[in-house]
């Protein structure tokens, strides 16, 4: 499961690095896509997660699964290194991103 969730996040990251918001949004859950248009998604990324557009290195730290949902903690390389939490859901035999948030910097989270 962790490997499949990582693959989804890496694929979305590759699309974001190419500024292909339509392709990146395709890795989101049905629920997310039903409420957020491609244009809205692009604005969310540009305003709140612009650091993802620079193709940063991702390090997958851990995963906590509960049934058909999971939280994946990811370190996003940069200055500073950001810690992101991805809420994942199991849909159609695949893991899709239902939510993402910045938990803080590595220094904030580890101190």
N, C-alpha and C positions, 0 to 999 in steps of 0.2 A: 504494500500500500504506500509506504513512504517513497519508494522509487517512482511509483506512478504519479504521486502528487508532485514530486520534484520535477518530473518530466513536464507536467502541465505548467508549473511555474517557470521553468526554463524556456518553454516554448512561448509563453506570454512575454517573457523578458526579451526574447529575440525579436518578436514583433514590435515591442515598444522601442527597442533600439533602432528599428527601421522606421519609427514613427508611423507604423501601420496600426492605427487604433482599431480599425474594423477587425483585423486579424487578431489583435490582442484581446479584444472584447469577446471573441469566439471561445476563449478559454474560461470565461465566466459562467456561473451557474445560470440555469434557465430563469430563476427568480431575479437575479441581478439584471440579466439582459432584458427581461420584460419591463423593468422599471427605469432603465438607463439607456438612452440612445447612444449611438456611436459618437455624435458630437458632444454630448454631455460627458461621456467617458473620457474623450480627449481633453476636455477642459479640466476634469478632475485630476488626470495625470499631470497635465502641464502646471496646474496650480499647487498641487499637494505632493506630487511624487516626481518632480522634474528630474531628480537625480537618477531615476530609472531609465531615462532617455539616453544616458551616456554609456550604456552597455557595461555596467559595473559587474565585477566578479561577485557571484553569489556563493555563500557557504551555508549549507543546510545543517542546522544545529540539532534540532530534535523535532519530534512529532508526537502529538497526543491524540489518540483516536477514541471516539465514543460512537459506536454504531456506524451510522452512515455520515458522520461528520468528523472533522479533525482540525487541529490547529498545528500549523507548521511554522517553526521559528527559523528565520533566515537572517544571516548577516550580509549586508550589502556593503561591499568595499567602497571606501571613499574617505574623505577627510571632513568630518569624522565617519567612522563606520557606523551605519545605521542598522538597527534591529527592527525587522518587520515581522509581523504576525499575519499569516494567511489563514483565513477560515475556509476550509475545503468541504465540499459535499460530494457524496457518491451519487451520480446520476448516469443512467444508461451505461452502466459498467465502466464508467470513467470518473476520475476525480476532477472537479471543477472548482474554480475560485469563487466563493460567495462573498468574501469581504477581505480587505487588507488594511492594515493600519501600521503606523510607525510606533513602536514601543519606546523608542528613544535611541540614544547612541550606545555603543558598546560600553563606554565609560559610565553612562547613567545606569544601565541595566546591571552591570557587574559590581558596582560599588554599594 
